[in-house]
Amino acid sequence: MRIRCPFCGERDLGEFSYLGDAEARPNPAAPDAAQLFYEAVYLRDNPAGPHDELWYHAQGCRGWLRVTRDTRTHAIINSVFASERP
Ligand SMILES: [Zn+2]
């Protein structure tokens, strides 16, 4: 699988680290934050189809990316810096 980094261009998957669901980010200030983080880390959904994920370009620009990937085919639909919204 290859991921297009907005800064570095298309690169091999081995340069990136998967950091989870881009939408399931609990609020650390919530009173039940420990439970919310437990659920986000260990009780994740396994969606079939386009899914927004966070990836870290560890072997490149060290940018955080929001990647839209079809989990059925691994096709990369879109990738932007995580600070941007598509
Ligand atoms: Zn990069």
PDB file of the backbone (N, CA, C, O) and the ligand in Angstrom, with CONECT records:
HET     ZN  A 101       1
ATOM      1  N   MET A   1       0.860  -1.175   0.000  1.00  0.00           N
ATOM      2  CA  MET A   1       0.000   0.000   0.000  1.00  0.00           C
ATOM      3  C   MET A   1       0.900   1.230   0.000  1.00  0.00           C
ATOM      4  O   MET A   1       1.937   1.251   0.663  1.00  0.00           O
ATOM      5  N   ARG A   2       0.499   2.243  -0.742  1.00  0.00           N
ATOM      6  CA  ARG A   2       1.244   3.504  -0.806  1.00  0.00           C
ATOM      7  C   ARG A   2       0.316   4.629  -0.381  1.00  0.00           C
ATOM      8  O   ARG A   2      -0.866   4.646  -0.723  1.00  0.00           O
ATOM      9  N   ILE A   3       0.875   5.568   0.370  1.00  0.00           N
ATOM     10  CA  ILE A   3       0.115   6.705   0.881  1.00  0.00           C
ATOM     11  C   ILE A   3       0.738   7.975   0.327  1.00  0.00           C
ATOM     12  O   ILE A   3       1.958   8.142   0.336  1.00  0.00           O
ATOM     13  N   ARG A   4      -0.124   8.872  -0.156  1.00  0.00           N
ATOM     14  CA  ARG A   4       0.374  10.146  -0.669  1.00  0.00           C
ATOM     15  C   ARG A   4       0.427  11.152   0.472  1.00  0.00           C
ATOM     16  O   ARG A   4      -0.604  11.547   1.016  1.00  0.00           O
ATOM     17  N   CYS A   5       1.646  11.562   0.828  1.00  0.00           N
ATOM     18  CA  CYS A   5       1.834  12.609   1.836  1.00  0.00           C
ATOM     19  C   CYS A   5       1.733  13.953   1.117  1.00  0.00           C
ATOM     20  O   CYS A   5       2.349  14.123   0.064  1.00  0.00           O
ATOM     21  N   PRO A   6       0.979  14.909   1.651  1.00  0.00           N
ATOM     22  CA  PRO A   6       0.851  16.210   0.982  1.00  0.00           C
ATOM     23  C   PRO A   6       2.191  16.939   0.845  1.00  0.00           C
ATOM     24  O   PRO A   6       2.342  17.778  -0.043  1.00  0.00           O
ATOM     25  N   PHE A   7       3.162  16.633   1.704  1.00  0.00           N
ATOM     26  CA  PHE A   7       4.454  17.311   1.653  1.00  0.00           C
ATOM     27  C   PHE A   7       5.490  16.503   0.860  1.00  0.00           C
ATOM     28  O   PHE A   7       6.217  17.069   0.043  1.00  0.00           O
ATOM     29  N   CYS A   8       5.563  15.191   1.093  1.00  0.00           N
ATOM     30  CA  CYS A   8       6.614  14.339   0.520  1.00  0.00           C
ATOM     31  C   CYS A   8       6.220  13.636  -0.772  1.00  0.00           C
ATOM     32  O   CYS A   8       7.088  13.165  -1.507  1.00  0.00           O
ATOM     33  N   GLY A   9       4.926  13.558  -1.057  1.00  0.00           N
ATOM     34  CA  GLY A   9       4.486  12.807  -2.222  1.00  0.00           C
ATOM     35  C   GLY A   9       4.141  11.380  -1.845  1.00  0.00           C
ATOM     36  O   GLY A   9       4.035  11.054  -0.662  1.00  0.00           O
ATOM     37  N   GLU A  10       3.964  10.519  -2.857  1.00  0.00           N
ATOM     38  CA  GLU A  10       3.553   9.138  -2.619  1.00  0.00           C
ATOM     39  C   GLU A  10       4.719   8.330  -2.054  1.00  0.00           C
ATOM     40  O   GLU A  10       5.812   8.316  -2.620  1.00  0.00           O
ATOM     41  N   ARG A  11       4.465   7.647  -0.915  1.00  0.00           N
ATOM     42  CA  ARG A  11       5.510   6.882  -0.234  1.00  0.00           C
ATOM     43  C   ARG A  11       4.978   5.528   0.197  1.00  0.00           C
ATOM     44  O   ARG A  11       3.769   5.305   0.263  1.00  0.00           O
ATOM     45  N   ASP A  12       5.914   4.624   0.489  1.00  0.00           N
ATOM     46  CA  ASP A  12       5.566   3.273   0.921  1.00  0.00           C
ATOM     47  C   ASP A  12       4.964   3.299   2.325  1.00  0.00           C
ATOM     48  O   ASP A  12       5.307   4.145   3.150  1.00  0.00           O
ATOM     49  N   LEU A  13       4.068   2.362   2.574  1.00  0.00           N
ATOM     50  CA  LEU A  13       3.402   2.244   3.867  1.00  0.00           C
ATOM     51  C   LEU A  13       4.395   2.144   5.028  1.00  0.00           C
ATOM     52  O   LEU A  13       4.118   2.642   6.119  1.00  0.00           O
ATOM     53  N   GLY A  14       5.551   1.505   4.805  1.00  0.00           N
ATOM     54  CA  GLY A  14       6.534   1.311   5.866  1.00  0.00           C
ATOM     55  C   GLY A  14       7.044   2.602   6.475  1.00  0.00           C
ATOM     56  O   GLY A  14       7.607   2.579   7.570  1.00  0.00           O
ATOM     57  N   GLU A  15       6.864   3.729   5.796  1.00  0.00           N
ATOM     58  CA  GLU A  15       7.315   5.009   6.333  1.00  0.00           C
ATOM     59  C   GLU A  15       6.322   5.606   7.314  1.00  0.00           C
ATOM     60  O   GLU A  15       6.625   6.597   7.979  1.00  0.00           O
ATOM     61  N   PHE A  16       5.124   5.006   7.412  1.00  0.00           N
ATOM     62  CA  PHE A  16       4.044   5.593   8.205  1.00  0.00           C
ATOM     63  C   PHE A  16       3.697   4.719   9.406  1.00  0.00           C
ATOM     64  O   PHE A  16       3.954   3.515   9.405  1.00  0.00           O
ATOM     65  N   SER A  17       3.116   5.332  10.421  1.00  0.00           N
ATOM     66  CA  SER A  17       2.555   4.613  11.563  1.00  0.00           C
ATOM     67  C   SER A  17       1.074   4.927  11.642  1.00  0.00           C
ATOM     68  O   SER A  17       0.658   6.081  11.542  1.00  0.00           O
ATOM     69  N   TYR A  18       0.283   3.872  11.825  1.00  0.00           N
ATOM     70  CA  TYR A  18      -1.164   4.030  11.957  1.00  0.00           C
ATOM     71  C   TYR A  18      -1.493   4.478  13.369  1.00  0.00           C
ATOM     72  O   TYR A  18      -1.023   3.885  14.340  1.00  0.00           O
ATOM     73  N   LEU A  19      -2.298   5.519  13.483  1.00  0.00           N
ATOM     74  CA  LEU A  19      -2.599   6.069  14.806  1.00  0.00           C
ATOM     75  C   LEU A  19      -4.073   6.042  15.136  1.00  0.00           C
ATOM     76  O   LEU A  19      -4.504   6.695  16.087  1.00  0.00           O
ATOM     77  N   GLY A  20      -4.862   5.298  14.368  1.00  0.00           N
ATOM     78  CA  GLY A  20      -6.251   5.074  14.750  1.00  0.00           C
ATOM     79  C   GLY A  20      -7.272   5.871  13.967  1.00  0.00           C
ATOM     80  O   GLY A  20      -6.967   6.575  13.004  1.00  0.00           O
ATOM     81  N   ASP A  21      -8.495   5.724  14.429  1.00  0.00           N
ATOM     82  CA  ASP A  21      -9.661   6.366  13.825  1.00  0.00           C
ATOM     83  C   ASP A  21      -9.557   7.883  13.991  1.00  0.00           C
ATOM     84  O   ASP A  21      -9.326   8.378  15.094  1.00  0.00           O
ATOM     85  N   ALA A  22      -9.726   8.608  12.902  1.00  0.00           N
ATOM     86  CA  ALA A  22      -9.609  10.066  12.965  1.00  0.00           C
ATOM     87  C   ALA A  22     -10.793  10.718  13.665  1.00  0.00           C
ATOM     88  O   ALA A  22     -10.696  11.865  14.100  1.00  0.00           O
ATOM     89  N   GLU A  23     -11.899  10.009  13.778  1.00  0.00           N
ATOM     90  CA  GLU A  23     -13.088  10.609  14.386  1.00  0.00           C
ATOM     91  C   GLU A  23     -13.242  10.237  15.859  1.00  0.00           C
ATOM     92  O   GLU A  23     -13.960  10.921  16.590  1.00  0.00           O
ATOM     93  N   ALA A  24     -12.589   9.176  16.307  1.00  0.00           N
ATOM     94  CA  ALA A  24     -12.790   8.675  17.678  1.00  0.00           C
ATOM     95  C   ALA A  24     -11.722   9.231  18.620  1.00  0.00           C
ATOM     96  O   ALA A  24     -10.947   8.468  19.195  1.00  0.00           O
ATOM     97  N   ARG A  25     -11.678  10.529  18.777  1.00  0.00           N
ATOM     98  CA  ARG A  25     -10.692  11.158  19.653  1.00  0.00           C
ATOM     99  C   ARG A  25     -11.407  11.658  20.902  1.00  0.00           C
ATOM    100  O   ARG A  25     -12.046  12.709  20.855  1.00  0.00           O
ATOM    101  N   PRO A  26     -11.317  10.934  22.022  1.00  0.00           N
ATOM    102  CA  PRO A  26     -12.012  11.360  23.243  1.00  0.00           C
ATOM    103  C   PRO A  26     -11.457  12.676  23.784  1.00  0.00           C
ATOM    104  O   PRO A  26     -10.307  13.044  23.544  1.00  0.00           O
ATOM    105  N   ASN A  27     -12.310  13.354  24.510  1.00  0.00           N
ATOM    106  CA  ASN A  27     -11.909  14.586  25.169  1.00  0.00           C
ATOM    107  C   ASN A  27     -11.168  14.227  26.455  1.00  0.00           C
ATOM    108  O   ASN A  27     -11.776  13.643  27.352  1.00  0.00           O
ATOM    109  N   PRO A  28      -9.875  14.551  26.583  1.00  0.00           N
ATOM    110  CA  PRO A  28      -9.128  14.176  27.788  1.00  0.00           C
ATOM    111  C   PRO A  28      -9.614  14.888  29.044  1.00  0.00           C
ATOM    112  O   PRO A  28      -9.277  14.472  30.153  1.00  0.00           O
ATOM    113  N   ALA A  29     -10.397  15.949  28.893  1.00  0.00           N
ATOM    114  CA  ALA A  29     -10.908  16.684  30.052  1.00  0.00           C
ATOM    115  C   ALA A  29     -12.256  16.151  30.536  1.00  0.00           C
ATOM    116  O   ALA A  29     -12.773  16.612  31.553  1.00  0.00           O
ATOM    117  N   ALA A  30     -12.826  15.184  29.816  1.00  0.00           N
ATOM    118  CA  ALA A  30     -14.126  14.639  30.215  1.00  0.00           C
ATOM    119  C   ALA A  30     -13.998  13.879  31.534  1.00  0.00           C
ATOM    120  O   ALA A  30     -12.960  13.271  31.794  1.00  0.00           O
ATOM    121  N   PRO A  31     -15.036  13.906  32.367  1.00  0.00           N
ATOM    122  CA  PRO A  31     -14.959  13.203  33.656  1.00  0.00           C
ATOM    123  C   PRO A  31     -14.747  11.698  33.514  1.00  0.00           C
ATOM    124  O   PRO A  31     -14.141  11.077  34.388  1.00  0.00           O
ATOM    125  N   ASP A  32     -15.238  11.103  32.427  1.00  0.00           N
ATOM    126  CA  ASP A  32     -15.049   9.675  32.191  1.00  0.00           C
ATOM    127  C   ASP A  32     -14.011   9.417  31.093  1.00  0.00           C
ATOM    128  O   ASP A  32     -14.152   8.486  30.300  1.00  0.00           O
ATOM    129  N   ALA A  33     -12.967  10.256  31.057  1.00  0.00           N
ATOM    130  CA  ALA A  33     -11.965  10.170  29.996  1.00  0.00           C
ATOM    131  C   ALA A  33     -11.279   8.805  29.956  1.00  0.00           C
ATOM    132  O   ALA A  33     -11.013   8.292  28.869  1.00  0.00           O
ATOM    133  N   ALA A  34     -10.987   8.208  31.105  1.00  0.00           N
ATOM    134  CA  ALA A  34     -10.301   6.903  31.119  1.00  0.00           C
ATOM    135  C   ALA A  34     -11.140   5.856  30.401  1.00  0.00           C
ATOM    136  O   ALA A  34     -10.612   5.070  29.615  1.00  0.00           O
ATOM    137  N   GLN A  35     -12.436   5.840  30.661  1.00  0.00           N
ATOM    138  CA  GLN A  35     -13.320   4.875  30.005  1.00  0.00           C
ATOM    139  C   GLN A  35     -13.416   5.171  28.503  1.00  0.00           C
ATOM    140  O   GLN A  35     -13.400   4.253  27.683  1.00  0.00           O
ATOM    141  N   LEU A  36     -13.517   6.457  28.150  1.00  0.00           N
ATOM    142  CA  LEU A  36     -13.615   6.832  26.739  1.00  0.00           C
ATOM    143  C   LEU A  36     -12.350   6.442  25.969  1.00  0.00           C
ATOM    144  O   LEU A  36     -12.435   5.972  24.834  1.00  0.00           O
ATOM    145  N   PHE A  37     -11.174   6.636  26.587  1.00  0.00           N
ATOM    146  CA  PHE A  37      -9.928   6.249  25.929  1.00  0.00           C
ATOM    147  C   PHE A  37      -9.821   4.723  25.834  1.00  0.00           C
ATOM    148  O   PHE A  37      -9.341   4.194  24.831  1.00  0.00           O
ATOM    149  N   TYR A  38     -10.261   4.030  26.861  1.00  0.00           N
ATOM    150  CA  TYR A  38     -10.266   2.557  26.812  1.00  0.00           C
ATOM    151  C   TYR A  38     -11.103   2.081  25.630  1.00  0.00           C
ATOM    152  O   TYR A  38     -10.668   1.221  24.865  1.00  0.00           O
ATOM    153  N   GLU A  39     -12.292   2.634  25.482  1.00  0.00           N
ATOM    154  CA  GLU A  39     -13.173   2.236  24.389  1.00  0.00           C
ATOM    155  C   GLU A  39     -12.582   2.600  23.029  1.00  0.00           C
ATOM    156  O   GLU A  39     -12.698   1.826  22.079  1.00  0.00           O
ATOM    157  N   ALA A  40     -11.942   3.784  22.925  1.00  0.00           N
ATOM    158  CA  ALA A  40     -11.364   4.223  21.645  1.00  0.00           C
ATOM    159  C   ALA A  40     -10.180   3.354  21.236  1.00  0.00           C
ATOM    160  O   ALA A  40      -9.957   3.125  20.047  1.00  0.00           O
ATOM    161  N   VAL A  41      -9.418   2.868  22.224  1.00  0.00           N
ATOM    162  CA  VAL A  41      -8.216   2.089  21.917  1.00  0.00           C
ATOM    163  C   VAL A  41      -8.529   0.602  21.742  1.00  0.00           C
ATOM    164  O   VAL A  41      -8.014  -0.038  20.826  1.00  0.00           O
ATOM    165  N   TYR A  42      -9.381   0.050  22.629  1.00  0.00           N
ATOM    166  CA  TYR A  42      -9.566  -1.404  22.643  1.00  0.00           C
ATOM    167  C   TYR A  42     -10.899  -1.888  22.069  1.00  0.00           C
ATOM    168  O   TYR A  42     -11.022  -3.059  21.713  1.00  0.00           O
ATOM    169  N   LEU A  43     -11.878  -1.022  21.976  1.00  0.00           N
ATOM    170  CA  LEU A  43     -13.197  -1.449  21.498  1.00  0.00           C
ATOM    171  C   LEU A  43     -13.552  -0.734  20.199  1.00  0.00           C
ATOM    172  O   LEU A  43     -14.648  -0.193  20.049  1.00  0.00           O
ATOM    173  N   ARG A  44     -12.616  -0.741  19.276  1.00  0.00           N
ATOM    174  CA  ARG A  44     -12.793   0.007  18.034  1.00  0.00           C
ATOM    175  C   ARG A  44     -13.785  -0.681  17.107  1.00  0.00           C
ATOM    176  O   ARG A  44     -13.961  -1.899  17.146  1.00  0.00           O
ATOM    177  N   ASP A  45     -14.422   0.126  16.279  1.00  0.00           N
ATOM    178  CA  ASP A  45     -15.260  -0.408  15.217  1.00  0.00           C
ATOM    179  C   ASP A  45     -14.357  -0.933  14.107  1.00  0.00           C
ATOM    180  O   ASP A  45     -13.180  -0.580  14.033  1.00  0.00           O
ATOM    181  N   ASN A  46     -14.905  -1.762  13.262  1.00  0.00           N
ATOM    182  CA  ASN A  46     -14.171  -2.301  12.122  1.00  0.00           C
ATOM    183  C   ASN A  46     -15.001  -2.038  10.876  1.00  0.00           C
ATOM    184  O   ASN A  46     -15.607  -2.955  10.322  1.00  0.00           O
ATOM    185  N   PRO A  47     -15.030  -0.768  10.429  1.00  0.00           N
ATOM    186  CA  PRO A  47     -15.922  -0.418   9.323  1.00  0.00           C
ATOM    187  C   PRO A  47     -15.447  -1.008   7.994  1.00  0.00           C
ATOM    188  O   PRO A  47     -14.252  -1.199   7.768  1.00  0.00           O
ATOM    189  N   ALA A  48     -16.415  -1.289   7.128  1.00  0.00           N
ATOM    190  CA  ALA A  48     -16.121  -1.743   5.765  1.00  0.00           C
ATOM    191  C   ALA A  48     -16.461  -0.611   4.819  1.00  0.00           C
ATOM    192  O   ALA A  48     -17.616  -0.194   4.728  1.00  0.00           O
ATOM    193  N   GLY A  49     -15.447  -0.110   4.110  1.00  0.00           N
ATOM    194  CA  GLY A  49     -15.667   0.982   3.180  1.00  0.00           C
ATOM    195  C   GLY A  49     -14.779   2.166   3.525  1.00  0.00           C
ATOM    196  O   GLY A  49     -13.821   2.013   4.282  1.00  0.00           O
ATOM    197  N   PRO A  50     -15.079   3.349   2.984  1.00  0.00           N
ATOM    198  CA  PRO A  50     -14.258   4.531   3.236  1.00  0.00           C
ATOM    199  C   PRO A  50     -14.233   4.886   4.720  1.00  0.00           C
ATOM    200  O   PRO A  50     -15.271   4.910   5.382  1.00  0.00           O
ATOM    201  N   HIS A  51     -13.040   5.158   5.228  1.00  0.00           N
ATOM    202  CA  HIS A  51     -12.857   5.399   6.650  1.00  0.00           C
ATOM    203  C   HIS A  51     -11.743   6.430   6.828  1.00  0.00           C
ATOM    204  O   HIS A  51     -10.702   6.326   6.179  1.00  0.00           O
ATOM    205  N   ASP A  52     -11.946   7.427   7.701  1.00  0.00           N
ATOM    206  CA  ASP A  52     -10.925   8.435   7.979  1.00  0.00           C
ATOM    207  C   ASP A  52     -10.019   7.941   9.097  1.00  0.00           C
ATOM    208  O   ASP A  52     -10.490   7.567  10.171  1.00  0.00           O
ATOM    209  N   GLU A  53      -8.712   7.942   8.836  1.00  0.00           N
ATOM    210  CA  GLU A  53      -7.729   7.428   9.783  1.00  0.00           C
ATOM    211  C   GLU A  53      -6.612   8.444   9.972  1.00  0.00           C
ATOM    212  O   GLU A  53      -6.353   9.279   9.106  1.00  0.00           O
ATOM    213  N   LEU A  54      -5.958   8.353  11.125  1.00  0.00           N
ATOM    214  CA  LEU A  54      -4.776   9.180  11.378  1.00  0.00           C
ATOM    215  C   LEU A  54      -3.530   8.349  11.104  1.00  0.00           C
ATOM    216  O   LEU A  54      -3.412   7.218  11.573  1.00  0.00           O
ATOM    217  N   TRP A  55      -2.608   8.915  10.344  1.00  0.00           N
ATOM    218  CA  TRP A  55      -1.328   8.281  10.051  1.00  0.00           C
ATOM    219  C   TRP A  55      -0.232   9.302  10.337  1.00  0.00           C
ATOM    220  O   TRP A  55      -0.408  10.502  10.125  1.00  0.00           O
ATOM    221  N   TYR A  56       0.889   8.808  10.817  1.00  0.00           N
ATOM    222  CA  TYR A  56       2.048   9.647  11.146  1.00  0.00           C
ATOM    223  C   TYR A  56       3.182   9.308  10.187  1.00  0.00           C
ATOM    224  O   TYR A  56       3.568   8.144  10.082  1.00  0.00           O
ATOM    225  N   HIS A  57       3.717  10.289   9.496  1.00  0.00           N
ATOM    226  CA  HIS A  57       4.797  10.036   8.538  1.00  0.00           C
ATOM    227  C   HIS A  57       6.132  10.053   9.272  1.00  0.00           C
ATOM    228  O   HIS A  57       6.898  11.013   9.182  1.00  0.00           O
ATOM    229  N   ALA A  58       6.394   8.965  10.002  1.00  0.00           N
ATOM    230  CA  ALA A  58       7.553   8.870  10.890  1.00  0.00           C
ATOM    231  C   ALA A  58       8.881   8.887  10.135  1.00  0.00           C
ATOM    232  O   ALA A  58       9.859   9.451  10.626  1.00  0.00           O
ATOM    233  N   GLN A  59       8.931   8.281   8.956  1.00  0.00           N
ATOM    234  CA  GLN A  59      10.187   8.196   8.202  1.00  0.00           C
ATOM    235  C   GLN A  59      10.264   9.270   7.124  1.00  0.00           C
ATOM    236  O   GLN A  59      11.050   9.154   6.183  1.00  0.00           O
ATOM    237  N   GLY A  60       9.460  10.303   7.255  1.00  0.00           N
ATOM    238  CA  GLY A  60       9.453  11.380   6.274  1.00  0.00           C
ATOM    239  C   GLY A  60       9.414  12.726   6.975  1.00  0.00           C
ATOM    240  O   GLY A  60      10.304  13.057   7.758  1.00  0.00           O
ATOM    241  N   CYS A  61       8.391  13.486   6.692  1.00  0.00           N
ATOM    242  CA  CYS A  61       8.285  14.853   7.208  1.00  0.00           C
ATOM    243  C   CYS A  61       7.773  14.924   8.642  1.00  0.00           C
ATOM    244  O   CYS A  61       7.701  16.005   9.226  1.00  0.00           O
ATOM    245  N   ARG A  62       7.418  13.771   9.209  1.00  0.00           N
ATOM    246  CA  ARG A  62       6.874  13.687  10.568  1.00  0.00           C
ATOM    247  C   ARG A  62       5.549  14.423  10.704  1.00  0.00           C
ATOM    248  O   ARG A  62       5.200  14.921  11.773  1.00  0.00           O
ATOM    249  N   GLY A  63       4.833  14.477   9.610  1.00  0.00           N
ATOM    250  CA  GLY A  63       3.516  15.114   9.617  1.00  0.00           C
ATOM    251  C   GLY A  63       2.429  14.134  10.016  1.00  0.00           C
ATOM    252  O   GLY A  63       2.532  12.934   9.761  1.00  0.00           O
ATOM    253  N   TRP A  64       1.390  14.654  10.642  1.00  0.00           N
ATOM    254  CA  TRP A  64       0.198  13.874  10.982  1.00  0.00           C
ATOM    255  C   TRP A  64      -0.785  14.028   9.833  1.00  0.00           C
ATOM    256  O   TRP A  64      -1.117  15.143   9.430  1.00  0.00           O
ATOM    257  N   LEU A  65      -1.244  12.900   9.310  1.00  0.00           N
ATOM    258  CA  LEU A  65      -2.138  12.937   8.157  1.00  0.00           C
ATOM    259  C   LEU A  65      -3.500  12.367   8.505  1.00  0.00           C
ATOM    260  O   LEU A  65      -3.625  11.452   9.319  1.00  0.00           O
ATOM    261  N   ARG A  66      -4.509  12.926   7.871  1.00  0.00           N
ATOM    262  CA  ARG A  66      -5.858  12.341   7.888  1.00  0.00           C
ATOM    263  C   ARG A  66      -6.025  11.671   6.536  1.00  0.00           C
ATOM    264  O   ARG A  66      -6.111  12.341   5.507  1.00  0.00           O
ATOM    265  N   VAL A  67      -6.071  10.342   6.543  1.00  0.00           N
ATOM    266  CA  VAL A  67      -6.135   9.558   5.314  1.00  0.00           C
ATOM    267  C   VAL A  67      -7.508   8.907   5.220  1.00  0.00           C
ATOM    268  O   VAL A  67      -7.951   8.249   6.161  1.00  0.00           O
ATOM    269  N   THR A  68      -8.174   9.086   4.101  1.00  0.00           N
ATOM    270  CA  THR A  68      -9.427   8.387   3.847  1.00  0.00           C
ATOM    271  C   THR A  68      -9.084   7.153   3.027  1.00  0.00           C
ATOM    272  O   THR A  68      -8.612   7.252   1.895  1.00  0.00           O
ATOM    273  N   ARG A  69      -9.333   5.979   3.625  1.00  0.00           N
ATOM    274  CA  ARG A  69      -8.953   4.701   3.011  1.00  0.00           C
ATOM    275  C   ARG A  69     -10.176   3.801   2.947  1.00  0.00           C
ATOM    276  O   ARG A  69     -10.952   3.717   3.899  1.00  0.00           O
ATOM    277  N   ASP A  70     -10.338   3.127   1.809  1.00  0.00           N
ATOM    278  CA  ASP A  70     -11.393   2.122   1.704  1.00  0.00           C
ATOM    279  C   ASP A  70     -10.854   0.848   2.345  1.00  0.00           C
ATOM    280  O   ASP A  70      -9.924   0.238   1.818  1.00  0.00           O
ATOM    281  N   THR A  71     -11.422   0.443   3.466  1.00  0.00           N
ATOM    282  CA  THR A  71     -10.892  -0.700   4.208  1.00  0.00           C
ATOM    283  C   THR A  71     -11.107  -2.022   3.488  1.00  0.00           C
ATOM    284  O   THR A  71     -10.497  -3.027   3.853  1.00  0.00           O
ATOM    285  N   ARG A  72     -11.969  -2.039   2.466  1.00  0.00           N
ATOM    286  CA  ARG A  72     -12.191  -3.283   1.720  1.00  0.00           C
ATOM    287  C   ARG A  72     -11.104  -3.516   0.679  1.00  0.00           C
ATOM    288  O   ARG A  72     -10.744  -4.659   0.398  1.00  0.00           O
ATOM    289  N   THR A  73     -10.576  -2.420   0.100  1.00  0.00           N
ATOM    290  CA  THR A  73      -9.606  -2.546  -0.990  1.00  0.00           C
ATOM    291  C   THR A  73      -8.248  -1.934  -0.657  1.00  0.00           C
ATOM    292  O   THR A  73      -7.287  -2.136  -1.400  1.00  0.00           O
ATOM    293  N   HIS A  74      -8.151  -1.196   0.435  1.00  0.00           N
ATOM    294  CA  HIS A  74      -6.960  -0.444   0.852  1.00  0.00           C
ATOM    295  C   HIS A  74      -6.656   0.710  -0.106  1.00  0.00           C
ATOM    296  O   HIS A  74      -5.560   1.269  -0.062  1.00  0.00           O
ATOM    297  N   ALA A  75      -7.587   1.069  -0.953  1.00  0.00           N
ATOM    298  CA  ALA A  75      -7.393   2.207  -1.848  1.00  0.00           C
ATOM    299  C   ALA A  75      -7.408   3.496  -1.024  1.00  0.00           C
ATOM    300  O   ALA A  75      -8.291   3.701  -0.191  1.00  0.00           O
ATOM    301  N   ILE A  76      -6.429   4.355  -1.265  1.00  0.00           N
ATOM    302  CA  ILE A  76      -6.363   5.648  -0.592  1.00  0.00           C
ATOM    303  C   ILE A  76      -7.205   6.624  -1.402  1.00  0.00           C
ATOM    304  O   ILE A  76      -6.912   6.879  -2.570  1.00  0.00           O
ATOM    305  N   ILE A  77      -8.238   7.163  -0.794  1.00  0.00           N
ATOM    306  CA  ILE A  77      -9.157   8.057  -1.478  1.00  0.00           C
ATOM    307  C   ILE A  77      -8.699   9.505  -1.354  1.00  0.00           C
ATOM    308  O   ILE A  77      -8.827  10.284  -2.297  1.00  0.00           O
ATOM    309  N   ASN A  78      -8.161   9.865  -0.181  1.00  0.00           N
ATOM    310  CA  ASN A  78      -7.724  11.237   0.050  1.00  0.00           C
ATOM    311  C   ASN A  78      -6.713  11.245   1.194  1.00  0.00           C
ATOM    312  O   ASN A  78      -6.771  10.394   2.081  1.00  0.00           O
ATOM    313  N   SER A  79      -5.794  12.198   1.175  1.00  0.00           N
ATOM    314  CA  SER A  79      -4.886  12.377   2.310  1.00  0.00           C
ATOM    315  C   SER A  79      -4.549  13.855   2.425  1.00  0.00           C
ATOM    316  O   SER A  79      -4.155  14.500   1.453  1.00  0.00           O
ATOM    317  N   VAL A  80      -4.713  14.373   3.627  1.00  0.00           N
ATOM    318  CA  VAL A  80      -4.422  15.777   3.914  1.00  0.00           C
ATOM    319  C   VAL A  80      -3.720  15.830   5.275  1.00  0.00           C
ATOM    320  O   VAL A  80      -3.763  14.860   6.032  1.00  0.00           O
ATOM    321  N   PHE A  81      -3.082  16.946   5.585  1.00  0.00           N
ATOM    322  CA  PHE A  81      -2.547  17.105   6.925  1.00  0.00           C
ATOM    323  C   PHE A  81      -3.687  17.101   7.922  1.00  0.00           C
ATOM    324  O   PHE A  81      -4.758  17.638   7.636  1.00  0.00           O
ATOM    325  N   ALA A  82      -3.480  16.506   9.088  1.00  0.00           N
ATOM    326  CA  ALA A  82      -4.546  16.352  10.075  1.00  0.00           C
ATOM    327  C   ALA A  82      -5.088  17.704  10.526  1.00  0.00           C
ATOM    328  O   ALA A  82      -6.235  17.786  10.966  1.00  0.00           O
ATOM    329  N   SER A  83      -4.306  18.744  10.430  1.00  0.00           N
ATOM    330  CA  SER A  83      -4.775  20.069  10.840  1.00  0.00           C
ATOM    331  C   SER A  83      -5.759  20.661   9.840  1.00  0.00           C
ATOM    332  O   SER A  83      -6.423  21.656  10.131  1.00  0.00           O
ATOM    333  N   GLU A  84      -5.853  20.044   8.653  1.00  0.00           N
ATOM    334  CA  GLU A  84      -6.783  20.506   7.626  1.00  0.00           C
ATOM    335  C   GLU A  84      -8.018  19.614   7.616  1.00  0.00           C
ATOM    336  O   GLU A  84      -7.935  18.437   7.966  1.00  0.00           O
ATOM    337  N   ARG A  85      -9.118  20.142   7.233  1.00  0.00           N
ATOM    338  CA  ARG A  85     -10.342  19.345   7.045  1.00  0.00           C
ATOM    339  C   ARG A  85     -10.607  19.253   5.556  1.00  0.00           C
ATOM    340  O   ARG A  85     -10.591  20.274   4.869  1.00  0.00           O
ATOM    341  N   PRO A  86     -10.857  18.028   5.026  1.00  0.00           N
ATOM    342  CA  PRO A  86     -11.129  17.900   3.582  1.00  0.00           C
ATOM    343  C   PRO A  86     -12.446  18.557   3.210  1.00  0.00           C
ATOM    344  O   PRO A  86     -12.833  18.546   2.042  1.00  0.00           O
TER     345      PRO A  86
HETATM  346 ZN    ZN A 101       5.588  13.426   4.611  1.00  0.00          ZN2+
END
